[in-house]
Amino acid sequence: MLQPPLGERLARRVPWIVGIGIGWLVVLVGAAMLIVGAPASQWAPDPHGERRLRYCDGARRTDHVAD
């Protein structure tokens, strides 16, 4: 019995190999995000200097202020 050439056998497996590689990459990035964490939400000094605090949601300052 003759087997198909090695190149043909590998060519059929390339999508699986690529899919597994992408899956591992997603797992590693997710684990890194869990370890590093997201930016913390907090009350921060108002950059406009109005002597009050402005709430920062971790990505940007919001319209919520406190005296």
Distance bins in CASP14 RR format, pairs under 12 A and 6 or more apart:
PFRMAT RR
TARGET T0000
AUTHOR 0000-0000-0000
RMODE 2
METHOD distances of the structure
MODEL  1
2 8 0 0 0 0 0 1 0 0 0 0 0
3 9 1 0 0 1 0 0 0 0 0 0 0
4 10 0 0 0 0 0 1 0 0 0 0 0
4 11 0 0 0 0 1 0 0 0 0 0 0
4 12 0 0 0 0 1 0 0 0 0 0 0
4 13 0 0 0 0 0 1 0 0 0 0 0
5 11 0 0 0 0 1 0 0 0 0 0 0
5 12 0 0 0 0 0 1 0 0 0 0 0
6 12 0 0 0 0 0 1 0 0 0 0 0
6 13 0 0 0 0 0 1 0 0 0 0 0
7 13 0 0 0 0 1 0 0 0 0 0 0
7 14 0 0 0 0 1 0 0 0 0 0 0
8 14 0 0 0 0 0 1 0 0 0 0 0
9 16 0 0 0 0 0 1 0 0 0 0 0
10 16 0 0 0 0 0 1 0 0 0 0 0
10 17 0 0 0 0 1 0 0 0 0 0 0
11 17 0 0 0 0 0 1 0 0 0 0 0
11 18 0 0 0 0 0 1 0 0 0 0 0
13 19 0 0 0 0 0 1 0 0 0 0 0
13 20 0 0 0 0 0 1 0 0 0 0 0
14 20 0 0 0 0 0 1 0 0 0 0 0
14 21 0 0 0 0 0 1 0 0 0 0 0
15 21 0 0 0 0 0 1 0 0 0 0 0
15 22 0 0 0 0 0 1 0 0 0 0 0
16 22 0 0 0 0 0 1 0 0 0 0 0
16 23 0 0 0 0 0 1 0 0 0 0 0
17 23 0 0 0 0 0 1 0 0 0 0 0
17 24 0 0 0 0 0 1 0 0 0 0 0
18 24 0 0 0 0 0 1 0 0 0 0 0
18 25 0 0 0 0 0 1 0 0 0 0 0
19 25 0 0 0 0 1 0 0 0 0 0 0
19 26 0 0 0 0 1 0 0 0 0 0 0
20 26 0 0 0 0 0 1 0 0 0 0 0
20 27 0 0 0 0 0 1 0 0 0 0 0
21 27 0 0 0 0 1 0 0 0 0 0 0
21 28 0 0 0 0 1 0 0 0 0 0 0
22 28 0 0 0 0 0 1 0 0 0 0 0
22 29 0 0 0 0 0 1 0 0 0 0 0
23 29 0 0 0 0 1 0 0 0 0 0 0
23 30 0 0 0 0 0 1 0 0 0 0 0
24 30 0 0 0 0 0 1 0 0 0 0 0
24 31 0 0 0 0 0 1 0 0 0 0 0
25 31 0 0 0 0 0 1 0 0 0 0 0
25 32 0 0 0 0 0 1 0 0 0 0 0
26 32 0 0 0 0 0 1 0 0 0 0 0
26 33 0 0 0 0 0 1 0 0 0 0 0
27 33 0 0 0 0 0 1 0 0 0 0 0
27 34 0 0 0 0 0 1 0 0 0 0 0
28 34 0 0 0 0 0 1 0 0 0 0 0
28 35 0 0 0 0 0 1 0 0 0 0 0
29 35 0 0 0 0 0 1 0 0 0 0 0
29 36 0 0 0 0 0 1 0 0 0 0 0
30 36 0 0 0 0 1 0 0 0 0 0 0
30 37 0 0 0 0 0 1 0 0 0 0 0
30 38 0 0 0 0 0 1 0 0 0 0 0
31 37 0 0 0 0 0 1 0 0 0 0 0
33 39 0 0 0 0 0 1 0 0 0 0 0
37 58 0 0 0 0 0 1 0 0 0 0 0
38 57 0 0 0 0 0 1 0 0 0 0 0
38 58 1 0 0 1 0 0 0 0 0 0 0
38 59 0 0 0 0 1 0 0 0 0 0 0
39 56 0 0 0 0 1 0 0 0 0 0 0
39 57 0 0 0 0 1 0 0 0 0 0 0
39 58 1 1 0 0 0 0 0 0 0 0 0
39 59 1 0 0 1 0 0 0 0 0 0 0
39 60 0 0 0 0 0 1 0 0 0 0 0
40 55 0 0 0 0 0 1 0 0 0 0 0
40 56 0 0 0 0 1 0 0 0 0 0 0
40 57 0 0 0 0 1 0 0 0 0 0 0
40 58 1 0 0 1 0 0 0 0 0 0 0
40 59 0 0 0 0 0 1 0 0 0 0 0
41 54 0 0 0 0 0 1 0 0 0 0 0
41 55 1 0 0 1 0 0 0 0 0 0 0
41 56 1 0 0 1 0 0 0 0 0 0 0
41 57 1 0 1 0 0 0 0 0 0 0 0
41 58 1 0 1 0 0 0 0 0 0 0 0
41 59 0 0 0 0 1 0 0 0 0 0 0
41 60 0 0 0 0 0 1 0 0 0 0 0
41 61 0 0 0 0 0 1 0 0 0 0 0
41 62 0 0 0 0 1 0 0 0 0 0 0
41 64 0 0 0 0 0 1 0 0 0 0 0
42 53 0 0 0 0 1 0 0 0 0 0 0
42 54 0 0 0 0 0 1 0 0 0 0 0
42 55 1 0 0 1 0 0 0 0 0 0 0
42 56 1 0 1 0 0 0 0 0 0 0 0
42 57 0 0 0 0 1 0 0 0 0 0 0
42 58 1 0 0 1 0 0 0 0 0 0 0
42 61 0 0 0 0 0 1 0 0 0 0 0
42 62 0 0 0 0 0 1 0 0 0 0 0
42 64 0 0 0 0 0 1 0 0 0 0 0
42 66 0 0 0 0 0 1 0 0 0 0 0
43 52 0 0 0 0 1 0 0 0 0 0 0
43 53 1 0 1 0 0 0 0 0 0 0 0
43 54 1 0 0 1 0 0 0 0 0 0 0
43 55 1 0 1 0 0 0 0 0 0 0 0
43 56 1 0 0 1 0 0 0 0 0 0 0
43 57 0 0 0 0 0 1 0 0 0 0 0
43 58 0 0 0 0 0 1 0 0 0 0 0
43 61 0 0 0 0 0 1 0 0 0 0 0
43 62 0 0 0 0 0 1 0 0 0 0 0
43 64 0 0 0 0 1 0 0 0 0 0 0
43 65 0 0 0 0 1 0 0 0 0 0 0
43 66 1 0 0 1 0 0 0 0 0 0 0
43 67 0 0 0 0 0 1 0 0 0 0 0
44 52 0 0 0 0 0 1 0 0 0 0 0
44 53 1 0 0 1 0 0 0 0 0 0 0
44 54 1 0 0 1 0 0 0 0 0 0 0
44 55 1 0 0 1 0 0 0 0 0 0 0
44 56 1 0 1 0 0 0 0 0 0 0 0
44 57 0 0 0 0 0 1 0 0 0 0 0
44 58 0 0 0 0 1 0 0 0 0 0 0
44 60 0 0 0 0 0 1 0 0 0 0 0
44 61 1 0 0 1 0 0 0 0 0 0 0
44 62 0 0 0 0 0 1 0 0 0 0 0
44 64 0 0 0 0 0 1 0 0 0 0 0
44 65 0 0 0 0 0 1 0 0 0 0 0
44 66 0 0 0 0 0 1 0 0 0 0 0
45 51 0 0 0 0 1 0 0 0 0 0 0
45 52 0 0 0 0 1 0 0 0 0 0 0
45 53 1 0 0 1 0 0 0 0 0 0 0
45 54 1 0 0 1 0 0 0 0 0 0 0
45 55 0 0 0 0 0 1 0 0 0 0 0
45 56 0 0 0 0 1 0 0 0 0 0 0
45 61 0 0 0 0 0 1 0 0 0 0 0
45 65 0 0 0 0 0 1 0 0 0 0 0
45 66 0 0 0 0 0 1 0 0 0 0 0
46 52 1 0 1 0 0 0 0 0 0 0 0
46 53 1 0 0 1 0 0 0 0 0 0 0
46 54 1 0 1 0 0 0 0 0 0 0 0
46 55 0 0 0 0 0 1 0 0 0 0 0
46 56 0 0 0 0 0 1 0 0 0 0 0
46 61 0 0 0 0 1 0 0 0 0 0 0
46 62 0 0 0 0 0 1 0 0 0 0 0
46 63 0 0 0 0 0 1 0 0 0 0 0
46 64 0 0 0 0 0 1 0 0 0 0 0
46 65 1 0 0 1 0 0 0 0 0 0 0
46 66 0 0 0 0 1 0 0 0 0 0 0
46 67 0 0 0 0 0 1 0 0 0 0 0
47 53 0 0 0 0 0 1 0 0 0 0 0
47 54 1 0 0 1 0 0 0 0 0 0 0
47 56 0 0 0 0 0 1 0 0 0 0 0
47 60 0 0 0 0 0 1 0 0 0 0 0
47 61 1 0 0 1 0 0 0 0 0 0 0
47 65 0 0 0 0 0 1 0 0 0 0 0
48 54 0 0 0 0 1 0 0 0 0 0 0
48 61 0 0 0 0 1 0 0 0 0 0 0
48 63 0 0 0 0 0 1 0 0 0 0 0
48 65 0 0 0 0 1 0 0 0 0 0 0
49 65 0 0 0 0 0 1 0 0 0 0 0
50 65 1 0 0 1 0 0 0 0 0 0 0
50 66 0 0 0 0 0 1 0 0 0 0 0
50 67 0 0 0 0 1 0 0 0 0 0 0
51 65 0 0 0 0 0 1 0 0 0 0 0
51 66 0 0 0 0 0 1 0 0 0 0 0
51 67 1 0 0 1 0 0 0 0 0 0 0
52 61 0 0 0 0 0 1 0 0 0 0 0
52 64 0 0 0 0 0 1 0 0 0 0 0
52 65 1 0 1 0 0 0 0 0 0 0 0
52 66 1 0 1 0 0 0 0 0 0 0 0
52 67 1 0 1 0 0 0 0 0 0 0 0
53 61 0 0 0 0 0 1 0 0 0 0 0
53 62 0 0 0 0 0 1 0 0 0 0 0
53 64 0 0 0 0 1 0 0 0 0 0 0
53 65 1 0 0 1 0 0 0 0 0 0 0
53 66 1 0 1 0 0 0 0 0 0 0 0
53 67 0 0 0 0 1 0 0 0 0 0 0
54 60 0 0 0 0 0 1 0 0 0 0 0
54 61 1 0 1 0 0 0 0 0 0 0 0
54 62 1 0 0 1 0 0 0 0 0 0 0
54 63 0 0 0 0 1 0 0 0 0 0 0
54 64 1 0 0 1 0 0 0 0 0 0 0
54 65 1 0 1 0 0 0 0 0 0 0 0
54 66 1 0 0 1 0 0 0 0 0 0 0
54 67 0 0 0 0 0 1 0 0 0 0 0
55 61 1 0 0 1 0 0 0 0 0 0 0
55 62 1 0 1 0 0 0 0 0 0 0 0
55 63 0 0 0 0 1 0 0 0 0 0 0
55 64 1 0 1 0 0 0 0 0 0 0 0
55 65 1 0 0 1 0 0 0 0 0 0 0
55 66 1 0 0 1 0 0 0 0 0 0 0
56 62 1 0 0 1 0 0 0 0 0 0 0
56 63 0 0 0 0 0 1 0 0 0 0 0
56 64 0 0 0 0 1 0 0 0 0 0 0
56 65 0 0 0 0 0 1 0 0 0 0 0
57 63 0 0 0 0 0 1 0 0 0 0 0
57 64 0 0 0 0 1 0 0 0 0 0 0
END
